[in-house]
Amino acid sequence: MPVVCALVPAFKVEVARLTRPELRERPLIVVDRLERGHALAVDPGAYELGARPGMTLLQASACAREAAIAVDEPARCAALWEEALDALDAASPLVEDAEPGVAFLEMRGIEGTPRAWLASARAALGAVSAGALPFRLGLAANKFVARAAALVADGSIVRPGAERAFVAPLPLHVLDFADYVVERLSLLGVRTLGDLTALPHGPFVRRFGPEAARGHERAAGLDREPLVPRPRTLRVERSLFGEGTAEREEQVLFALRTLVARVADDVALAGKRCGYLRLSLECEDGETLELPTLLAQPTAQAAIMFDLLRARLEGTVLASPVCGLRLGAERLEEGGTERSLFAGSDPDPEVVAVALARIEAALGPGSALRARVTSGHRCETRYAYETFDARGLVRRAPHANAAQATSEEGTLAYRVLAPREVGVRLERGRPVAVGGRAVVEVAGPWRVDESWWAQALDEGALPYASDAYDVLLADGTLWRIVHEAQRWYVRGAYD
């Protein structure tokens, strides 16, 4: 099958140069961050100086002192590459996203000559902003040789039957072998793909492992890996405009119900389920309000969609009447709703989702939070808050006997409190009174001492040291108290 490879060597490097054109004449290293960062990509100039992806920033800078440093821009890289993939759809309906900077197009069944296929791919890329990237194109009968052709020269075409001869003079690094494999092969005098094919297949694979088998085949111009087209992104959208204005809430809801019914019908007709809704309200004064809504479970039911959107609209105040509505259904998925085997006591995700939508309408996006346990040596660092949505509901089976599910012993719940200074009286180094109340039981101390790693955690920070105790007071209160910096604080309570 004829395959076109669209390739941007050192993709992250080229994206960085789009942002900073002054770096085009200098060797360049792209890192994930400046502080304790690692090299993600290097250009040929920095590679020749000794810099390699995976090195720390300090190592790469020491190897290539003349090279400039740029910080990676993941969002920009993803947006440019997605734009390029969408553009390549105009050249072929079958496009494989191999990795950022490498795409393959299957041209079987498309009219034209090999040069016409390359021209159509180049024209598609030139029509978008991603066309500013230095794409190289190559065409061959399989993916590996097509990529090699693009690396050798932009616009290279390898005729059927000439694959082995074309790749024979290429160096070993085009096979993505590990560095130690390339070094060992170099000691044996193997420096090109032609040298590699001269080695017997069986002994070579036994010496260097199963992964080497695919490299040995590719060195002969063979590639059995099929082209895997990327999935298409489907989005359903409907709008209502030019049918008057809606000044009252019931008018907006009536129009919204009509719009939701149309979108739900379109989603069901496509055999999909919708996981995300995006509602836009356009007003007479030009104001546009967008309300993104996440569904607890993908669905095509209009009633569920409408209930969620109505909940999101609660409390919304607009300065002028609504003159247009637009509703988009995104994240379309195949199949129905996943159900547990024993769903009798499962929480209803739709009810929870409506409640969360009302909370966000009243308090703002991301206002519903839940605690998550984290690693930490201090009590106050052992939890973190994260946004809660109904997709994370835990499903559990009902108990045959509800009485058996009830524990005979209570479990204490620990609440972290804002630090509050308190007076503590000691006898023989143990608390005997807290805040004027006698201590009945005491457990501890549990010592936390960060003195020896304070410099590594935060250079210049003061060392932290504390002793924590759990104290049961005469009135039944159970507190966690902490002694630090010569003072006592209440840090938590047990309920």
MILOPA-624239 format. One record per residue (C-alpha): residue in one letter; x, y, z. Coordinates in steps of 0.2 Angstrom, whole numbers, plus 5000, padded with zeros to 4 digits. Each point is the difference from the previous one (the first is absolute). Last residue first. Example, Ala and Ser with C-alpha at 12.3 -4.5 7.8 and 13.67 -1.06 7.14 Angstrom:
s506849955036
a499449835003
// end
This chain:
d492250665333
y501950025002
a500750175000
g501550084991
r501550135001
v499850075018
y501650105002
w501450005013
r501550125000
q501949985001
a500250014981
e498949844999
h499049905012
v498449924991
i498349965007
r498949874993
w498350015010
l498849885007
t498650095010
g499149895013
d499850135014
a501549945009
l501250024985
l500749864989
v501650054993
d500949954983
y501750075000
a501150074986
d501950065002
s500750124987
a501550054990
y500150104984
p501750074994
l499950184993
a500050014982
g501550074990
e500049874987
d498349915000
l499849825001
a501949964998
q500550135013
a498749935012
w500649824999
w500949985016
s498950125010
e498449924995
d499649935017
v498249935003
r499849915017
w498549905006
p499850035018
g498949915004
a498449945008
v499250095015
e498549955010
v499050105014
v500750174996
a499250145012
r499350154992
g500850175002
g500350024982
v500949835000
a500649925016
v501149855004
p501150014985
r501649895002
g501850065003
r500049955019
e498550105003
l499450124986
r498750144999
v499450054983
g499350174995
v499250004982
e500550084984
r498849974986
p500549914983
a498649994988
l499249835003
v500249834991
r498649895004
y500349825005
a498549884999
l499949875014
t499249834996
g498649935010
e499949815004
e498549894996
s500250034982
t498450004990
a500149894984
q499249865010
a498550105003
a499850044982
n499849814996
a500349954982
h501350144998
p499850114985
a501450004987
r501150154998
r500350134987
v501250145004
l499550174991
g501550074990
r498950054985
a498950115012
d501350145001
f501150065014
t501450124998
e501549965011
y500550045018
a501649945007
y500549895015
r501549945010
t500850175000
e499150065016
c500449845009
r501950024997
h501049864992
g499250014983
s499349894987
t498250054994
v498349955004
r498650094990
a498750125006
r498550054990
l499550164992
a498550084992
s500450184996
g500949964984
p498950124990
g499150145010
l499050005016
a498250004994
a500149924983
e501449895006
i498949945014
r498549974988
a501149904988
l500649905015
a498249955005
v499649964982
a501549894999
v499649915016
v498249964994
e500849944983
p501249895009
d498749915010
p501049935015
d500149814999
s499049915014
g499049884988
a501349994986
f500649825003
l500849954984
s500750184996
r499550104985
e500950084986
t498950114989
g499849974982
g501149974985
e501250124990
e500650175006
l499750184996
r501250115009
e499050164994
a498250054998
g499950194995
l498550115004
r499850184993
l498650125006
g499650174993
c499150165004
v500050005019
p499450155008
s501250135008
a501150025016
l500049815003
v499949925018
t500349825002
g499349935017
e499549844993
l500749974982
r501149855005
a498549915008
r499050034983
l501549934991
l500149845011
d498149974999
f500050034981
m501449874997
i499149875011
a498350034991
a500849994982
q500749835003
a501649964989
t501149965015
p501850005005
q500149995019
a500250135013
l499850144986
l501250145000
t499250174997
p500850154991
l499050165002
e500550144988
l499350175002
t500150124985
e499650195002
g499750094984
d498650125007
e498649894993
c500749845009
e500849854994
l499949845011
s501349864997
l499749825006
r501549885000
l499549825004
y501149865005
g499949815001
c498849964985
r499549834995
k500249944982
g499049904987
a500150154988
l498050015000
a500150005019
v501250155000
d498950094987
d498449975010
a500850065016
v500550164991
r498350034994
a499249975017
v501350115008
l499550154988
t498149985004
r500349995019
l501250164998
a498650104992
f498849965013
l501350035014
v500450174993
q498150054999
e499849935018
e501450115006
r499250164993
e500750124986
a500249884986
t500350084983
g499249974983
e500349854988
g501650064991
f501149875009
l499949835007
s501649894998
r500549824999
e501749915002
v500649824999
r501849975002
l501049854993
t501949985001
r500649874988
p501149865007
r501850004994
p500449884986
v501149855004
l501249964986
p500649825002
e501749955007
r500849874988
d501550114995
l501349934988
g501450114993
a501449875005
a500550115015
r498249995004
e500149815003
h501550025011
g499150135010
r498549895003
a501149865006
a501050125011
e498550015012
p500149825003
g501750015008
f501850054996
r501049844999
r498649884996
v499350124987
f501750024992
p500349815001
g498449974990
h500050134987
p501849974994
l500950174998
a500250074982
t498350095003
l500950115014
d501450064988
g498750064988
l499150095014
t501650095003
r501450005014
v500349825003
g501949985003
l499849885015
l500550155012
s498650104991
l498749875004
r500550015019
e499850194999
v498349994991
v499349885012
y500650115015
d499250154993
a498349914998
f499449974983
d498950134992
l500249924983
v500550174992
h501549995012
l500849864990
p500750124986
l499249994982
p501049924986
a498849854998
v498450105001
f499850034981
a500749834995
r498849915011
e498550104994
a500249994981
g498749874997
p498650134999
r500750174996
v500650115014
i499450184998
s501050145009
g499150175001
d501050075014
a501749915001
v500749865010
l498950025015
a498450004990
a500649844991
a500449925017
r498250035005
a499349934984
v501249855003
f499349975017
k498250024995
n499949894986
a499950004980
a500950174999
l499750195000
g500950145009
l499550175006
r501050125011
f499050135010
p501050165006
l498650085011
a499150154993
g498749884993
a499349985017
s499250174997
v498949924987
a499949994981
g501849954998
l499649835008
a498749954987
a501050064986
r501549895005
a498849855002
s499350034982
a501850034993
l500649835007
w498549914993
a500350084983
r501849955000
p499449825004
t498850014985
g498150035002
e498449935006
i499849945017
g499649815003
r501649975010
m500750165006
e500349965019
l500650155009
f501349995014
a500350135013
v501650055010
g500350165009
p499049965016
e499949815000
a499449864988
d498350104996
e499449894986
v499050084986
l498749904989
p498850134992
s501450064989
a500650174993
a498650115008
d500249905016
l501850075001
a499350165006
d499249925015
l501749925004
a500950174999
e498750095011
e500349865013
w501850034999
l499950185002
a498849995015
a501149865009
c501650104998
r499250165006
a499349915015
p501649915004
e501150164999
d501849945005
v501250125007
a501450064989
i501949995003
a501350074988
a501549894995
e501850065001
r500449905016
a499449844992
c500749865012
a499950105016
s498350074995
a499349824997
q500749945017
l499350155009
l498349994991
t499949815005
m500349884986
g498449914993
p500350074982
r501850014996
a501350145000
g501749954993
l500550154989
e499449914984
y498349985009
a499950185003
g500350044982
p498749864994
d498650085011
v499749945018
a498449935008
l499349975017
a501550055010
h499749995019
g499650145013
r500750035017
e499350184999
l499850054982
r498649894996
d499549864987
v501650044990
v500250044981
i501950014995
l500550114985
p501550024989
r500050184994
e499450084983
r498249975002
l499950075018
e499550184995
p498449934994
r499349985017
t498349935000
l500249914984
r501749945006
a499249915015
v498849914988
e501549954990
v500949935015
k498549905006
f499949924983
a501849944999
p499849944982
v498350054993
l499349854990
a498649974988
c500149824994
v499149954985
v499549814998
p499749904984
m499349835004
// end
